Amino acid sequence: MTTTFLLVRHAAHDKIGNFLAGRTGDVPLGPAGLEQAKRLAARLAREDIGAIYASPRKRTRETAAAIANASEISEVETAEALDEVDFGTWSGKSFEVLNTDPLWRQWNCTRSQVRAPGGETMLEVQSRVLALVETLGRRKGDRKIVLVSHADVIKSLVCHVLGLSADAWPRFEIAPASISVVVMGDWGAKILTLNEDPS
């Protein structure tokens, strides 16, 4: 029995790359992101999707809603385990400001050892997303499940499947509206595709 997980990063918001959105407010998709979500949804409509789970953030829920509509899935389930990294007091700050913080620079070098101030570690992120996929794999075997989440959350799962440290996160890209496919079964897990651009 195997379960296929289609790991989807949310489409772009207007200020992507300028500030750390994290869990600040409820950042929506921008016009470009809405177009990305439509292309992503059209691509995933070709898959036989059994269920869709999304992070509670607005940008992930909007992305998931587009996929659900195109795939005629009646409900998107919210999964706290897919939520963005809790960046604590870093959330909402510009990258220009963050780059002056020595702890931020340390975080980006050794994420396996550093806790975001008032937030969580990458190992905690990895632990929660792994627990979710293991639970869903047992419950929903032989199905394709879409998980709409965030770049670092997806990277933490990919690192685990590949047997890499959480510190390996900069070695591969997880772009907005990309699809990465992981298959899991009693024999273990493997990556089928990584960072597919659906456009």
C-alpha positions as CSV (number, residue, x, y, z in Angstrom):
1,M,0.0,0.0,0.0
2,T,1.4,3.4,-1.0
3,T,0.3,7.0,-0.6
4,T,1.3,9.7,-3.1
5,F,1.7,13.2,-1.6
6,L,1.7,16.1,-4.0
7,L,3.5,18.8,-2.0
8,V,2.4,22.2,-3.3
9,R,3.9,25.5,-2.2
10,H,1.3,28.3,-2.2
11,A,1.3,30.7,-5.1
12,A,3.0,34.1,-4.8
13,H,1.8,37.0,-2.7
14,D,2.7,40.6,-3.7
15,K,5.6,41.1,-1.4
16,I,7.3,37.7,-1.8
17,G,11.0,38.1,-1.4
18,N,10.7,41.5,0.4
19,F,9.6,40.5,3.8
20,L,9.2,37.4,6.0
21,A,5.4,36.9,5.9
22,G,5.6,34.0,8.4
23,R,2.3,33.9,10.4
24,T,1.9,37.7,10.3
25,G,-1.7,38.8,9.6
26,D,-3.3,36.9,6.8
27,V,-1.3,37.6,3.6
28,P,-3.4,37.0,0.5
29,L,-2.3,36.0,-3.0
30,G,-1.5,38.9,-5.3
31,P,-2.7,39.1,-8.9
32,A,0.3,37.2,-10.2
33,G,-0.3,34.6,-7.6
34,L,-3.9,34.1,-8.5
35,E,-2.8,33.5,-12.1
36,Q,-0.2,31.0,-10.8
37,A,-2.9,29.2,-8.8
38,K,-5.1,28.8,-11.9
39,R,-2.3,27.3,-13.9
40,L,-1.4,25.0,-10.9
41,A,-5.0,24.0,-10.6
42,A,-5.3,23.1,-14.3
43,R,-2.2,21.0,-14.0
44,L,-3.4,19.1,-10.9
45,A,-6.8,18.5,-12.4
46,R,-5.1,15.8,-14.5
47,E,-4.4,13.9,-11.3
48,D,-6.8,11.6,-9.5
49,I,-6.8,13.6,-6.2
50,G,-8.4,12.0,-3.2
51,A,-8.0,14.8,-0.7
52,I,-6.6,18.3,-0.2
53,Y,-5.1,19.6,3.0
54,A,-3.8,23.1,3.5
55,S,-2.0,25.3,6.0
56,P,-4.3,27.7,7.8
57,R,-2.7,30.7,6.1
58,K,-4.8,32.7,3.6
59,R,-2.3,32.3,0.8
60,T,-2.3,28.5,1.1
61,R,-6.1,28.3,1.5
62,E,-6.6,30.4,-1.7
63,T,-4.2,28.2,-3.6
64,A,-5.9,25.1,-2.3
65,A,-9.4,26.4,-3.2
66,A,-8.3,26.9,-6.8
67,I,-7.0,23.3,-6.9
68,A,-10.2,22.0,-5.3
69,N,-12.4,23.8,-7.7
70,A,-10.6,22.5,-10.8
71,S,-10.5,19.0,-9.4
72,E,-14.1,19.0,-8.2
73,I,-13.0,18.3,-4.6
74,S,-15.8,19.5,-2.3
75,E,-13.7,20.2,0.8
76,V,-10.2,21.4,1.7
77,E,-9.2,20.3,5.1
78,T,-7.0,22.6,7.2
79,A,-4.0,21.0,8.8
80,E,-2.1,22.9,11.5
81,A,0.9,20.7,10.8
82,L,1.3,22.3,7.4
83,D,1.4,25.9,8.9
84,E,4.3,28.2,8.1
85,V,7.3,28.1,10.4
86,D,6.7,30.0,13.6
87,F,9.3,32.7,13.1
88,G,8.3,34.4,16.4
89,T,9.5,38.0,16.5
90,W,11.0,37.8,13.0
91,S,7.6,37.5,11.4
92,G,6.7,40.6,9.3
93,K,10.2,42.0,9.2
94,S,11.9,42.9,6.0
95,F,14.8,40.8,4.8
96,E,16.9,44.0,4.8
97,V,16.3,44.3,8.6
98,L,16.7,40.6,9.3
99,N,20.1,40.5,7.5
100,T,21.4,42.8,10.2
101,D,20.5,40.2,13.0
102,P,23.4,37.8,13.8
103,L,20.9,35.2,15.0
104,W,19.0,35.3,11.6
105,R,22.3,34.8,9.8
106,Q,23.1,31.8,12.2
107,W,19.6,30.4,11.5
108,N,20.3,30.4,7.8
109,C,23.6,28.5,8.3
110,T,22.6,26.0,11.0
111,R,18.8,25.7,11.1
112,S,19.1,22.3,12.9
113,Q,20.5,24.1,16.0
114,V,18.8,27.5,16.1
115,R,15.4,28.5,17.4
116,A,13.6,31.5,15.9
117,P,13.2,34.0,18.7
118,G,9.8,33.2,20.3
119,G,9.2,30.6,17.6
120,E,10.2,27.0,16.7
121,T,13.2,25.1,15.4
122,M,13.3,23.4,11.9
123,L,13.4,20.0,13.6
124,E,10.1,20.8,15.3
125,V,8.7,21.8,11.9
126,Q,10.0,18.6,10.4
127,S,8.5,16.5,13.3
128,R,5.0,18.0,12.8
129,V,4.8,17.5,9.1
130,L,6.2,14.0,9.3
131,A,3.6,13.1,11.9
132,L,0.9,14.3,9.5
133,V,2.1,12.4,6.4
134,E,2.5,9.2,8.5
135,T,-1.0,9.6,9.8
136,L,-2.5,10.3,6.4
137,G,-0.5,7.4,4.8
138,R,-2.0,5.0,7.3
139,R,-5.5,6.4,6.9
140,K,-5.6,7.1,3.1
141,G,-3.4,4.5,1.5
142,D,-3.3,4.1,-2.3
143,R,-4.5,7.6,-2.8
144,K,-3.1,10.9,-4.1
145,I,-3.2,13.6,-1.4
146,V,-2.4,17.3,-2.1
147,L,-0.7,19.1,0.8
148,V,-0.6,22.9,0.3
149,S,2.1,24.4,2.5
150,H,5.1,26.7,2.6
151,A,8.7,26.4,1.2
152,D,10.5,25.6,4.4
153,V,7.9,23.1,5.6
154,I,8.1,21.3,2.3
155,K,11.9,21.5,2.4
156,S,12.0,19.9,5.8
157,L,10.0,16.9,4.6
158,V,12.1,16.5,1.4
159,C,15.3,16.7,3.5
160,H,14.0,13.9,5.7
161,V,13.0,11.6,2.8
162,L,16.4,12.2,1.2
163,G,18.3,11.5,4.5
164,L,19.7,15.0,4.6
165,S,20.2,17.3,7.5
166,A,17.7,20.2,7.9
167,D,20.7,22.4,7.1
168,A,20.6,21.2,3.5
169,W,17.6,23.4,2.8
170,P,19.5,25.9,0.5
171,R,20.6,23.1,-1.9
172,F,17.3,22.9,-3.7
173,E,14.5,25.2,-4.7
174,I,10.8,25.0,-3.8
175,A,9.3,27.9,-5.9
176,P,5.9,29.4,-5.5
177,A,3.1,27.2,-7.0
178,S,5.5,24.4,-7.5
179,I,4.7,20.7,-7.1
180,S,7.0,18.1,-5.5
181,V,5.9,14.4,-5.3
182,V,6.7,12.0,-2.5
183,V,5.5,8.4,-2.4
184,M,5.4,6.7,0.9
185,G,4.7,3.1,1.9
186,D,5.7,0.3,4.3
187,W,9.0,0.1,2.5
188,G,9.9,3.8,3.2
189,A,9.6,6.9,1.0
190,K,11.1,8.3,-2.1
191,I,11.0,11.6,-4.1
192,L,9.5,11.2,-7.6
193,T,9.7,14.9,-8.7
194,L,11.0,18.1,-7.2
195,N,9.9,21.7,-7.7
196,E,7.8,21.1,-10.9
197,D,6.7,24.3,-12.5
198,P,3.1,23.8,-13.7
199,S,3.1,26.8,-16.1
